[in-house]
Amino acid sequence: MVIVGKKPKMRYVTACITLFNRGENEIVLRARGKSISNCIDVALLLKKSFYSNLKIKNVFIGYDEAELNENRKRYVSFIEITISR
């Protein structure tokens, strides 16, 4: 699993390439909140620039529940993109 955050997109692309070179056949990209667009960009960069045979197997969206105080809860959207070679 690669958790995508606010760092430059190429860092996450490099992490995925490293995992594929180690023998992984399937990787899950996961991002929350404002980083969701970065996660989508990483998947598309991998497909268009590095692996033309890359398949996007599954896209799962949902929300996580985070507790701010004792009584307040906050919901944060997330996306999980499963890619495979």
PDB file of N, CA, C and O in Angstrom:
ATOM      1  N   MET A   1       0.848  -1.175   0.000  1.00  0.00           N
ATOM      2  CA  MET A   1       0.000   0.000   0.000  1.00  0.00           C
ATOM      3  C   MET A   1       0.892   1.235   0.000  1.00  0.00           C
ATOM      4  O   MET A   1       1.860   1.321   0.755  1.00  0.00           O
ATOM      5  N   VAL A   2       0.551   2.177  -0.851  1.00  0.00           N
ATOM      6  CA  VAL A   2       1.237   3.464  -0.906  1.00  0.00           C
ATOM      7  C   VAL A   2       0.223   4.518  -0.490  1.00  0.00           C
ATOM      8  O   VAL A   2      -0.821   4.671  -1.125  1.00  0.00           O
ATOM      9  N   ILE A   3       0.533   5.240   0.573  1.00  0.00           N
ATOM     10  CA  ILE A   3      -0.355   6.290   1.056  1.00  0.00           C
ATOM     11  C   ILE A   3       0.099   7.607   0.456  1.00  0.00           C
ATOM     12  O   ILE A   3       1.202   8.077   0.735  1.00  0.00           O
ATOM     13  N   VAL A   4      -0.747   8.199  -0.364  1.00  0.00           N
ATOM     14  CA  VAL A   4      -0.428   9.425  -1.088  1.00  0.00           C
ATOM     15  C   VAL A   4      -0.814  10.614  -0.220  1.00  0.00           C
ATOM     16  O   VAL A   4      -1.913  10.673   0.332  1.00  0.00           O
ATOM     17  N   GLY A   5       0.117  11.562  -0.111  1.00  0.00           N
ATOM     18  CA  GLY A   5      -0.121  12.756   0.692  1.00  0.00           C
ATOM     19  C   GLY A   5       0.186  14.013  -0.094  1.00  0.00           C
ATOM     20  O   GLY A   5      -0.183  14.134  -1.262  1.00  0.00           O
ATOM     21  N   LYS A   6       0.867  14.954   0.555  1.00  0.00           N
ATOM     22  CA  LYS A   6       1.104  16.265  -0.032  1.00  0.00           C
ATOM     23  C   LYS A   6       2.473  16.416  -0.690  1.00  0.00           C
ATOM     24  O   LYS A   6       2.791  17.490  -1.201  1.00  0.00           O
ATOM     25  N   LYS A   7       3.278  15.374  -0.686  1.00  0.00           N
ATOM     26  CA  LYS A   7       4.597  15.450  -1.315  1.00  0.00           C
ATOM     27  C   LYS A   7       4.433  15.479  -2.836  1.00  0.00           C
ATOM     28  O   LYS A   7       3.342  15.220  -3.345  1.00  0.00           O
ATOM     29  N   PRO A   8       5.508  15.791  -3.562  1.00  0.00           N
ATOM     30  CA  PRO A   8       5.408  15.791  -5.030  1.00  0.00           C
ATOM     31  C   PRO A   8       4.982  14.426  -5.572  1.00  0.00           C
ATOM     32  O   PRO A   8       5.354  13.383  -5.035  1.00  0.00           O
ATOM     33  N   LYS A   9       4.204  14.459  -6.633  1.00  0.00           N
ATOM     34  CA  LYS A   9       3.622  13.229  -7.188  1.00  0.00           C
ATOM     35  C   LYS A   9       4.682  12.222  -7.609  1.00  0.00           C
ATOM     36  O   LYS A   9       4.478  11.015  -7.474  1.00  0.00           O
ATOM     37  N   MET A  10       5.806  12.703  -8.115  1.00  0.00           N
ATOM     38  CA  MET A  10       6.838  11.792  -8.614  1.00  0.00           C
ATOM     39  C   MET A  10       7.428  10.937  -7.496  1.00  0.00           C
ATOM     40  O   MET A  10       7.951   9.858  -7.776  1.00  0.00           O
ATOM     41  N   ARG A  11       7.364  11.372  -6.260  1.00  0.00           N
ATOM     42  CA  ARG A  11       7.822  10.524  -5.148  1.00  0.00           C
ATOM     43  C   ARG A  11       6.975   9.270  -5.025  1.00  0.00           C
ATOM     44  O   ARG A  11       7.492   8.179  -4.786  1.00  0.00           O
ATOM     45  N   TYR A  12       5.672   9.435  -5.191  1.00  0.00           N
ATOM     46  CA  TYR A  12       4.769   8.294  -5.090  1.00  0.00           C
ATOM     47  C   TYR A  12       4.877   7.403  -6.322  1.00  0.00           C
ATOM     48  O   TYR A  12       4.755   6.182  -6.225  1.00  0.00           O
ATOM     49  N   VAL A  13       5.106   8.021  -7.485  1.00  0.00           N
ATOM     50  CA  VAL A  13       5.328   7.245  -8.704  1.00  0.00           C
ATOM     51  C   VAL A  13       6.586   6.397  -8.536  1.00  0.00           C
ATOM     52  O   VAL A  13       6.595   5.214  -8.876  1.00  0.00           O
ATOM     53  N   THR A  14       7.649   7.009  -8.010  1.00  0.00           N
ATOM     54  CA  THR A  14       8.900   6.276  -7.775  1.00  0.00           C
ATOM     55  C   THR A  14       8.692   5.139  -6.774  1.00  0.00           C
ATOM     56  O   THR A  14       9.250   4.055  -6.944  1.00  0.00           O
ATOM     57  N   ALA A  15       7.905   5.378  -5.744  1.00  0.00           N
ATOM     58  CA  ALA A  15       7.627   4.325  -4.758  1.00  0.00           C
ATOM     59  C   ALA A  15       6.897   3.158  -5.412  1.00  0.00           C
ATOM     60  O   ALA A  15       7.192   2.001  -5.111  1.00  0.00           O
ATOM     61  N   CYS A  16       5.956   3.440  -6.297  1.00  0.00           N
ATOM     62  CA  CYS A  16       5.226   2.376  -6.985  1.00  0.00           C
ATOM     63  C   CYS A  16       6.137   1.607  -7.932  1.00  0.00           C
ATOM     64  O   CYS A  16       6.067   0.380  -8.004  1.00  0.00           O
ATOM     65  N   ILE A  17       6.991   2.321  -8.658  1.00  0.00           N
ATOM     66  CA  ILE A  17       7.929   1.656  -9.569  1.00  0.00           C
ATOM     67  C   ILE A  17       8.857   0.743  -8.778  1.00  0.00           C
ATOM     68  O   ILE A  17       9.159  -0.368  -9.214  1.00  0.00           O
ATOM     69  N   THR A  18       9.310   1.209  -7.616  1.00  0.00           N
ATOM     70  CA  THR A  18      10.177   0.393  -6.764  1.00  0.00           C
ATOM     71  C   THR A  18       9.460  -0.878  -6.323  1.00  0.00           C
ATOM     72  O   THR A  18      10.045  -1.961  -6.345  1.00  0.00           O
ATOM     73  N   LEU A  19       8.207  -0.753  -5.926  1.00  0.00           N
ATOM     74  CA  LEU A  19       7.443  -1.933  -5.504  1.00  0.00           C
ATOM     75  C   LEU A  19       7.239  -2.910  -6.660  1.00  0.00           C
ATOM     76  O   LEU A  19       7.343  -4.122  -6.473  1.00  0.00           O
ATOM     77  N   PHE A  20       6.952  -2.392  -7.843  1.00  0.00           N
ATOM     78  CA  PHE A  20       6.801  -3.273  -9.000  1.00  0.00           C
ATOM     79  C   PHE A  20       8.113  -3.973  -9.326  1.00  0.00           C
ATOM     80  O   PHE A  20       8.111  -5.150  -9.685  1.00  0.00           O
ATOM     81  N   ASN A  21       9.238  -3.265  -9.205  1.00  0.00           N
ATOM     82  CA  ASN A  21      10.541  -3.871  -9.492  1.00  0.00           C
ATOM     83  C   ASN A  21      10.931  -4.918  -8.456  1.00  0.00           C
ATOM     84  O   ASN A  21      11.727  -5.809  -8.754  1.00  0.00           O
ATOM     85  N   ARG A  22      10.389  -4.828  -7.253  1.00  0.00           N
ATOM     86  CA  ARG A  22      10.648  -5.824  -6.209  1.00  0.00           C
ATOM     87  C   ARG A  22       9.823  -7.086  -6.398  1.00  0.00           C
ATOM     88  O   ARG A  22      10.030  -8.080  -5.702  1.00  0.00           O
ATOM     89  N   GLY A  23       8.893  -7.047  -7.336  1.00  0.00           N
ATOM     90  CA  GLY A  23       8.113  -8.250  -7.607  1.00  0.00           C
ATOM     91  C   GLY A  23       6.637  -8.150  -7.265  1.00  0.00           C
ATOM     92  O   GLY A  23       5.894  -9.110  -7.470  1.00  0.00           O
ATOM     93  N   GLU A  24       6.203  -7.027  -6.755  1.00  0.00           N
ATOM     94  CA  GLU A  24       4.772  -6.870  -6.456  1.00  0.00           C
ATOM     95  C   GLU A  24       3.991  -6.838  -7.761  1.00  0.00           C
ATOM     96  O   GLU A  24       4.418  -6.205  -8.727  1.00  0.00           O
ATOM     97  N   ASN A  25       2.876  -7.502  -7.795  1.00  0.00           N
ATOM     98  CA  ASN A  25       2.016  -7.484  -8.976  1.00  0.00           C
ATOM     99  C   ASN A  25       0.825  -6.553  -8.804  1.00  0.00           C
ATOM    100  O   ASN A  25       0.172  -6.179  -9.778  1.00  0.00           O
ATOM    101  N   GLU A  26       0.548  -6.182  -7.558  1.00  0.00           N
ATOM    102  CA  GLU A  26      -0.620  -5.356  -7.268  1.00  0.00           C
ATOM    103  C   GLU A  26      -0.275  -4.359  -6.173  1.00  0.00           C
ATOM    104  O   GLU A  26       0.348  -4.710  -5.171  1.00  0.00           O
ATOM    105  N   ILE A  27      -0.686  -3.113  -6.375  1.00  0.00           N
ATOM    106  CA  ILE A  27      -0.420  -2.049  -5.403  1.00  0.00           C
ATOM    107  C   ILE A  27      -1.732  -1.315  -5.137  1.00  0.00           C
ATOM    108  O   ILE A  27      -2.533  -1.107  -6.048  1.00  0.00           O
ATOM    109  N   VAL A  28      -1.938  -0.930  -3.894  1.00  0.00           N
ATOM    110  CA  VAL A  28      -3.095  -0.122  -3.515  1.00  0.00           C
ATOM    111  C   VAL A  28      -2.594   1.282  -3.207  1.00  0.00           C
ATOM    112  O   VAL A  28      -1.753   1.473  -2.329  1.00  0.00           O
ATOM    113  N   LEU A  29      -3.122   2.268  -3.940  1.00  0.00           N
ATOM    114  CA  LEU A  29      -2.851   3.677  -3.667  1.00  0.00           C
ATOM    115  C   LEU A  29      -3.990   4.192  -2.814  1.00  0.00           C
ATOM    116  O   LEU A  29      -5.157   3.970  -3.138  1.00  0.00           O
ATOM    117  N   ARG A  30      -3.666   4.885  -1.716  1.00  0.00           N
ATOM    118  CA  ARG A  30      -4.714   5.379  -0.817  1.00  0.00           C
ATOM    119  C   ARG A  30      -4.439   6.825  -0.482  1.00  0.00           C
ATOM    120  O   ARG A  30      -3.296   7.201  -0.222  1.00  0.00           O
ATOM    121  N   ALA A  31      -5.485   7.642  -0.486  1.00  0.00           N
ATOM    122  CA  ALA A  31      -5.349   9.059  -0.131  1.00  0.00           C
ATOM    123  C   ALA A  31      -6.622   9.519   0.565  1.00  0.00           C
ATOM    124  O   ALA A  31      -7.703   8.962   0.372  1.00  0.00           O
ATOM    125  N   ARG A  32      -6.456  10.553   1.380  1.00  0.00           N
ATOM    126  CA  ARG A  32      -7.586  11.130   2.106  1.00  0.00           C
ATOM    127  C   ARG A  32      -7.678  12.618   1.819  1.00  0.00           C
ATOM    128  O   ARG A  32      -6.665  13.279   1.587  1.00  0.00           O
ATOM    129  N   GLY A  33      -8.886  13.138   1.836  1.00  0.00           N
ATOM    130  CA  GLY A  33      -9.116  14.575   1.758  1.00  0.00           C
ATOM    131  C   GLY A  33      -8.591  15.225   0.485  1.00  0.00           C
ATOM    132  O   GLY A  33      -8.882  14.784  -0.627  1.00  0.00           O
ATOM    133  N   LYS A  34      -7.807  16.285   0.676  1.00  0.00           N
ATOM    134  CA  LYS A  34      -7.307  17.064  -0.457  1.00  0.00           C
ATOM    135  C   LYS A  34      -6.283  16.319  -1.294  1.00  0.00           C
ATOM    136  O   LYS A  34      -5.977  16.753  -2.405  1.00  0.00           O
ATOM    137  N   SER A  35      -5.750  15.229  -0.810  1.00  0.00           N
ATOM    138  CA  SER A  35      -4.743  14.458  -1.546  1.00  0.00           C
ATOM    139  C   SER A  35      -5.358  13.471  -2.530  1.00  0.00           C
ATOM    140  O   SER A  35      -4.628  12.763  -3.225  1.00  0.00           O
ATOM    141  N   ILE A  36      -6.671  13.410  -2.601  1.00  0.00           N
ATOM    142  CA  ILE A  36      -7.333  12.471  -3.504  1.00  0.00           C
ATOM    143  C   ILE A  36      -6.956  12.742  -4.953  1.00  0.00           C
ATOM    144  O   ILE A  36      -6.723  11.805  -5.716  1.00  0.00           O
ATOM    145  N   SER A  37      -6.894  14.009  -5.339  1.00  0.00           N
ATOM    146  CA  SER A  37      -6.542  14.330  -6.726  1.00  0.00           C
ATOM    147  C   SER A  37      -5.106  13.916  -7.035  1.00  0.00           C
ATOM    148  O   SER A  37      -4.817  13.497  -8.156  1.00  0.00           O
ATOM    149  N   ASN A  38      -4.199  14.027  -6.059  1.00  0.00           N
ATOM    150  CA  ASN A  38      -2.825  13.561  -6.254  1.00  0.00           C
ATOM    151  C   ASN A  38      -2.795  12.053  -6.485  1.00  0.00           C
ATOM    152  O   ASN A  38      -2.022  11.568  -7.311  1.00  0.00           O
ATOM    153  N   CYS A  39      -3.617  11.322  -5.773  1.00  0.00           N
ATOM    154  CA  CYS A  39      -3.675   9.867  -5.907  1.00  0.00           C
ATOM    155  C   CYS A  39      -4.113   9.479  -7.316  1.00  0.00           C
ATOM    156  O   CYS A  39      -3.540   8.567  -7.914  1.00  0.00           O
ATOM    157  N   ILE A  40      -5.108  10.150  -7.843  1.00  0.00           N
ATOM    158  CA  ILE A  40      -5.585   9.875  -9.192  1.00  0.00           C
ATOM    159  C   ILE A  40      -4.494  10.218 -10.200  1.00  0.00           C
ATOM    160  O   ILE A  40      -4.272   9.473 -11.155  1.00  0.00           O
ATOM    161  N   ASP A  41      -3.816  11.339  -9.993  1.00  0.00           N
ATOM    162  CA  ASP A  41      -2.729  11.736 -10.890  1.00  0.00           C
ATOM    163  C   ASP A  41      -1.593  10.724 -10.891  1.00  0.00           C
ATOM    164  O   ASP A  41      -1.019  10.445 -11.944  1.00  0.00           O
ATOM    165  N   VAL A  42      -1.259  10.173  -9.736  1.00  0.00           N
ATOM    166  CA  VAL A  42      -0.190   9.175  -9.640  1.00  0.00           C
ATOM    167  C   VAL A  42      -0.566   7.931 -10.443  1.00  0.00           C
ATOM    168  O   VAL A  42       0.264   7.397 -11.179  1.00  0.00           O
ATOM    169  N   ALA A  43      -1.800   7.468 -10.311  1.00  0.00           N
ATOM    170  CA  ALA A  43      -2.240   6.283 -11.053  1.00  0.00           C
ATOM    171  C   ALA A  43      -2.186   6.529 -12.555  1.00  0.00           C
ATOM    172  O   ALA A  43      -1.756   5.659 -13.313  1.00  0.00           O
ATOM    173  N   LEU A  44      -2.619   7.711 -12.988  1.00  0.00           N
ATOM    174  CA  LEU A  44      -2.612   8.008 -14.414  1.00  0.00           C
ATOM    175  C   LEU A  44      -1.201   8.228 -14.944  1.00  0.00           C
ATOM    176  O   LEU A  44      -0.910   7.851 -16.079  1.00  0.00           O
ATOM    177  N   LEU A  45      -0.318   8.830 -14.151  1.00  0.00           N
ATOM    178  CA  LEU A  45       1.079   8.984 -14.561  1.00  0.00           C
ATOM    179  C   LEU A  45       1.740   7.628 -14.762  1.00  0.00           C
ATOM    180  O   LEU A  45       2.462   7.420 -15.738  1.00  0.00           O
ATOM    181  N   LEU A  46       1.494   6.718 -13.848  1.00  0.00           N
ATOM    182  CA  LEU A  46       2.056   5.375 -13.973  1.00  0.00           C
ATOM    183  C   LEU A  46       1.567   4.697 -15.247  1.00  0.00           C
ATOM    184  O   LEU A  46       2.343   4.052 -15.953  1.00  0.00           O
ATOM    185  N   LYS A  47       0.287   4.844 -15.534  1.00  0.00           N
ATOM    186  CA  LYS A  47      -0.298   4.172 -16.697  1.00  0.00           C
ATOM    187  C   LYS A  47       0.175   4.794 -18.008  1.00  0.00           C
ATOM    188  O   LYS A  47       0.499   4.064 -18.945  1.00  0.00           O
ATOM    189  N   LYS A  48       0.222   6.108 -18.097  1.00  0.00           N
ATOM    190  CA  LYS A  48       0.533   6.760 -19.364  1.00  0.00           C
ATOM    191  C   LYS A  48       2.029   6.876 -19.636  1.00  0.00           C
ATOM    192  O   LYS A  48       2.447   6.848 -20.794  1.00  0.00           O
ATOM    193  N   SER A  49       2.836   7.004 -18.595  1.00  0.00           N
ATOM    194  CA  SER A  49       4.254   7.282 -18.805  1.00  0.00           C
ATOM    195  C   SER A  49       5.175   6.090 -18.580  1.00  0.00           C
ATOM    196  O   SER A  49       6.231   6.013 -19.208  1.00  0.00           O
ATOM    197  N   PHE A  50       4.811   5.169 -17.712  1.00  0.00           N
ATOM    198  CA  PHE A  50       5.748   4.125 -17.320  1.00  0.00           C
ATOM    199  C   PHE A  50       5.304   2.716 -17.691  1.00  0.00           C
ATOM    200  O   PHE A  50       6.109   1.928 -18.187  1.00  0.00           O
ATOM    201  N   TYR A  51       4.042   2.387 -17.458  1.00  0.00           N
ATOM    202  CA  TYR A  51       3.545   1.035 -17.713  1.00  0.00           C
ATOM    203  C   TYR A  51       2.297   1.114 -18.583  1.00  0.00           C
ATOM    204  O   TYR A  51       1.205   1.393 -18.090  1.00  0.00           O
ATOM    205  N   SER A  52       2.466   0.868 -19.882  1.00  0.00           N
ATOM    206  CA  SER A  52       1.314   0.942 -20.778  1.00  0.00           C
ATOM    207  C   SER A  52       0.339  -0.221 -20.534  1.00  0.00           C
ATOM    208  O   SER A  52      -0.845  -0.120 -20.855  1.00  0.00           O
ATOM    209  N   ASN A  53       0.844  -1.317 -19.966  1.00  0.00           N
ATOM    210  CA  ASN A  53      -0.016  -2.476 -19.695  1.00  0.00           C
ATOM    211  C   ASN A  53      -0.610  -2.451 -18.286  1.00  0.00           C
ATOM    212  O   ASN A  53      -1.191  -3.445 -17.849  1.00  0.00           O
ATOM    213  N   LEU A  54      -0.476  -1.350 -17.578  1.00  0.00           N
ATOM    214  CA  LEU A  54      -1.005  -1.221 -16.212  1.00  0.00           C
ATOM    215  C   LEU A  54      -2.528  -1.256 -16.233  1.00  0.00           C
ATOM    216  O   LEU A  54      -3.162  -0.627 -17.081  1.00  0.00           O
ATOM    217  N   LYS A  55      -3.100  -1.986 -15.309  1.00  0.00           N
ATOM    218  CA  LYS A  55      -4.559  -2.077 -15.213  1.00  0.00           C
ATOM    219  C   LYS A  55      -5.021  -1.474 -13.895  1.00  0.00           C
ATOM    220  O   LYS A  55      -4.444  -1.737 -12.840  1.00  0.00           O
ATOM    221  N   ILE A  56      -6.059  -0.672 -13.970  1.00  0.00           N
ATOM    222  CA  ILE A  56      -6.705  -0.153 -12.769  1.00  0.00           C
ATOM    223  C   ILE A  56      -7.825  -1.141 -12.447  1.00  0.00           C
ATOM    224  O   ILE A  56      -8.864  -1.164 -13.108  1.00  0.00           O
ATOM    225  N   LYS A  57      -7.589  -1.958 -11.414  1.00  0.00           N
ATOM    226  CA  LYS A  57      -8.504  -3.057 -11.114  1.00  0.00           C
ATOM    227  C   LYS A  57      -9.725  -2.614 -10.336  1.00  0.00           C
ATOM    228  O   LYS A  57     -10.834  -3.085 -10.590  1.00  0.00           O
ATOM    229  N   ASN A  58      -9.524  -1.704  -9.382  1.00  0.00           N
ATOM    230  CA  ASN A  58     -10.623  -1.361  -8.498  1.00  0.00           C
ATOM    231  C   ASN A  58     -10.432   0.062  -7.987  1.00  0.00           C
ATOM    232  O   ASN A  58      -9.310   0.492  -7.719  1.00  0.00           O
ATOM    233  N   VAL A  59     -11.526   0.778  -7.859  1.00  0.00           N
ATOM    234  CA  VAL A  59     -11.524   2.097  -7.231  1.00  0.00           C
ATOM    235  C   VAL A  59     -12.588   2.067  -6.144  1.00  0.00           C
ATOM    236  O   VAL A  59     -13.762   1.807  -6.409  1.00  0.00           O
ATOM    237  N   PHE A  60     -12.159   2.335  -4.926  1.00  0.00           N
ATOM    238  CA  PHE A  60     -13.082   2.303  -3.786  1.00  0.00           C
ATOM    239  C   PHE A  60     -13.060   3.668  -3.122  1.00  0.00           C
ATOM    240  O   PHE A  60     -11.992   4.189  -2.801  1.00  0.00           O
ATOM    241  N   ILE A  61     -14.227   4.248  -2.916  1.00  0.00           N
ATOM    242  CA  ILE A  61     -14.318   5.532  -2.224  1.00  0.00           C
ATOM    243  C   ILE A  61     -15.162   5.352  -0.968  1.00  0.00           C
ATOM    244  O   ILE A  61     -16.053   4.505  -0.910  1.00  0.00           O
ATOM    245  N   GLY A  62     -14.863   6.154   0.013  1.00  0.00           N
ATOM    246  CA  GLY A  62     -15.598   6.075   1.263  1.00  0.00           C
ATOM    247  C   GLY A  62     -15.195   7.206   2.174  1.00  0.00           C
ATOM    248  O   GLY A  62     -14.658   8.218   1.721  1.00  0.00           O
ATOM    249  N   TYR A  63     -15.449   7.041   3.453  1.00  0.00           N
ATOM    250  CA  TYR A  63     -15.065   8.065   4.417  1.00  0.00           C
ATOM    251  C   TYR A  63     -14.587   7.416   5.701  1.00  0.00           C
ATOM    252  O   TYR A  63     -15.034   6.335   6.087  1.00  0.00           O
ATOM    253  N   ASP A  64     -13.669   8.106   6.347  1.00  0.00           N
ATOM    254  CA  ASP A  64     -13.174   7.712   7.653  1.00  0.00           C
ATOM    255  C   ASP A  64     -13.803   8.632   8.689  1.00  0.00           C
ATOM    256  O   ASP A  64     -14.076   9.802   8.422  1.00  0.00           O
ATOM    257  N   GLU A  65     -14.019   8.095   9.843  1.00  0.00           N
ATOM    258  CA  GLU A  65     -14.601   8.867  10.932  1.00  0.00           C
ATOM    259  C   GLU A  65     -13.489   9.206  11.918  1.00  0.00           C
ATOM    260  O   GLU A  65     -12.874   8.311  12.498  1.00  0.00           O
ATOM    261  N   ALA A  66     -13.234  10.492  12.106  1.00  0.00           N
ATOM    262  CA  ALA A  66     -12.204  10.934  13.040  1.00  0.00           C
ATOM    263  C   ALA A  66     -12.876  11.696  14.180  1.00  0.00           C
ATOM    264  O   ALA A  66     -13.777  12.505  13.955  1.00  0.00           O
ATOM    265  N   GLU A  67     -12.433  11.432  15.385  1.00  0.00           N
ATOM    266  CA  GLU A  67     -13.032  12.087  16.548  1.00  0.00           C
ATOM    267  C   GLU A  67     -12.184  13.287  16.934  1.00  0.00           C
ATOM    268  O   GLU A  67     -11.002  13.138  17.245  1.00  0.00           O
ATOM    269  N   LEU A  68     -12.778  14.480  16.916  1.00  0.00           N
ATOM    270  CA  LEU A  68     -12.065  15.704  17.258  1.00  0.00           C
ATOM    271  C   LEU A  68     -12.001  15.886  18.772  1.00  0.00           C
ATOM    272  O   LEU A  68     -10.917  15.997  19.345  1.00  0.00           O
ATOM    273  N   ASN A  69     -13.127  15.914  19.393  1.00  0.00           N
ATOM    274  CA  ASN A  69     -13.239  16.017  20.850  1.00  0.00           C
ATOM    275  C   ASN A  69     -14.066  14.835  21.333  1.00  0.00           C
ATOM    276  O   ASN A  69     -14.291  13.875  20.596  1.00  0.00           O
ATOM    277  N   GLU A  70     -14.506  14.916  22.555  1.00  0.00           N
ATOM    278  CA  GLU A  70     -15.335  13.829  23.080  1.00  0.00           C
ATOM    279  C   GLU A  70     -16.655  13.712  22.325  1.00  0.00           C
ATOM    280  O   GLU A  70     -17.146  12.607  22.094  1.00  0.00           O
ATOM    281  N   ASN A  71     -17.227  14.845  21.942  1.00  0.00           N
ATOM    282  CA  ASN A  71     -18.567  14.833  21.364  1.00  0.00           C
ATOM    283  C   ASN A  71     -18.591  15.093  19.862  1.00  0.00           C
ATOM    284  O   ASN A  71     -19.620  14.873  19.223  1.00  0.00           O
ATOM    285  N   ARG A  72     -17.498  15.552  19.291  1.00  0.00           N
ATOM    286  CA  ARG A  72     -17.516  15.945  17.887  1.00  0.00           C
ATOM    287  C   ARG A  72     -16.801  14.906  17.021  1.00  0.00           C
ATOM    288  O   ARG A  72     -15.716  14.427  17.351  1.00  0.00           O
ATOM    289  N   LYS A  73     -17.441  14.584  15.918  1.00  0.00           N
ATOM    290  CA  LYS A  73     -16.845  13.669  14.946  1.00  0.00           C
ATOM    291  C   LYS A  73     -16.712  14.395  13.623  1.00  0.00           C
ATOM    292  O   LYS A  73     -17.487  15.295  13.300  1.00  0.00           O
ATOM    293  N   ARG A  74     -15.709  13.981  12.868  1.00  0.00           N
ATOM    294  CA  ARG A  74     -15.469  14.580  11.566  1.00  0.00           C
ATOM    295  C   ARG A  74     -15.315  13.445  10.562  1.00  0.00           C
ATOM    296  O   ARG A  74     -14.704  12.419  10.863  1.00  0.00           O
ATOM    297  N   TYR A  75     -15.864  13.630   9.387  1.00  0.00           N
ATOM    298  CA  TYR A  75     -15.774  12.630   8.340  1.00  0.00           C
ATOM    299  C   TYR A  75     -14.813  13.120   7.264  1.00  0.00           C
ATOM    300  O   TYR A  75     -14.923  14.249   6.787  1.00  0.00           O
ATOM    301  N   VAL A  76     -13.872  12.262   6.888  1.00  0.00           N
ATOM    302  CA  VAL A  76     -12.879  12.595   5.880  1.00  0.00           C
ATOM    303  C   VAL A  76     -12.996  11.581   4.748  1.00  0.00           C
ATOM    304  O   VAL A  76     -12.921  10.374   4.978  1.00  0.00           O
ATOM    305  N   SER A  77     -13.180  12.072   3.533  1.00  0.00           N
ATOM    306  CA  SER A  77     -13.294  11.197   2.370  1.00  0.00           C
ATOM    307  C   SER A  77     -11.955  10.550   2.051  1.00  0.00           C
ATOM    308  O   SER A  77     -10.899  11.128   2.308  1.00  0.00           O
ATOM    309  N   PHE A  78     -12.005   9.340   1.486  1.00  0.00           N
ATOM    310  CA  PHE A  78     -10.784   8.695   1.027  1.00  0.00           C
ATOM    311  C   PHE A  78     -11.054   7.953  -0.273  1.00  0.00           C
ATOM    312  O   PHE A  78     -12.199   7.685  -0.634  1.00  0.00           O
ATOM    313  N   ILE A  79      -9.967   7.631  -0.967  1.00  0.00           N
ATOM    314  CA  ILE A  79     -10.036   6.829  -2.187  1.00  0.00           C
ATOM    315  C   ILE A  79      -8.939   5.783  -2.124  1.00  0.00           C
ATOM    316  O   ILE A  79      -7.835   6.054  -1.652  1.00  0.00           O
ATOM    317  N   GLU A  80      -9.250   4.594  -2.599  1.00  0.00           N
ATOM    318  CA  GLU A  80      -8.272   3.525  -2.743  1.00  0.00           C
ATOM    319  C   GLU A  80      -8.318   3.040  -4.182  1.00  0.00           C
ATOM    320  O   GLU A  80      -9.368   2.616  -4.665  1.00  0.00           O
ATOM    321  N   ILE A  81      -7.187   3.101  -4.865  1.00  0.00           N
ATOM    322  CA  ILE A  81      -7.086   2.669  -6.252  1.00  0.00           C
ATOM    323  C   ILE A  81      -6.158   1.464  -6.286  1.00  0.00           C
ATOM    324  O   ILE A  81      -5.001   1.561  -5.878  1.00  0.00           O
ATOM    325  N   THR A  82      -6.649   0.340  -6.764  1.00  0.00           N
ATOM    326  CA  THR A  82      -5.853  -0.865  -6.888  1.00  0.00           C
ATOM    327  C   THR A  82      -5.354  -0.963  -8.327  1.00  0.00           C
ATOM    328  O   THR A  82      -6.142  -0.988  -9.272  1.00  0.00           O
ATOM    329  N   ILE A  83      -4.030  -1.018  -8.476  1.00  0.00           N
ATOM    330  CA  ILE A  83      -3.422  -1.110  -9.800  1.00  0.00           C
ATOM    331  C   ILE A  83      -2.607  -2.404  -9.884  1.00  0.00           C
ATOM    332  O   ILE A  83      -2.073  -2.879  -8.882  1.00  0.00           O
ATOM    333  N   SER A  84      -2.520  -2.958 -11.078  1.00  0.00           N
ATOM    334  CA  SER A  84      -1.742  -4.187 -11.245  1.00  0.00           C
ATOM    335  C   SER A  84      -1.079  -4.191 -12.606  1.00  0.00           C
ATOM    336  O   SER A  84      -1.515  -3.514 -13.536  1.00  0.00           O
ATOM    337  N   ARG A  85       0.001  -4.980 -12.700  1.00  0.00           N
ATOM    338  CA  ARG A  85       0.709  -5.130 -13.971  1.00  0.00           C
ATOM    339  C   ARG A  85       0.281  -6.404 -14.643  1.00  0.00           C
ATOM    340  O   ARG A  85       0.762  -6.719 -15.731  1.00  0.00           O
TER     341      ARG A  85
END
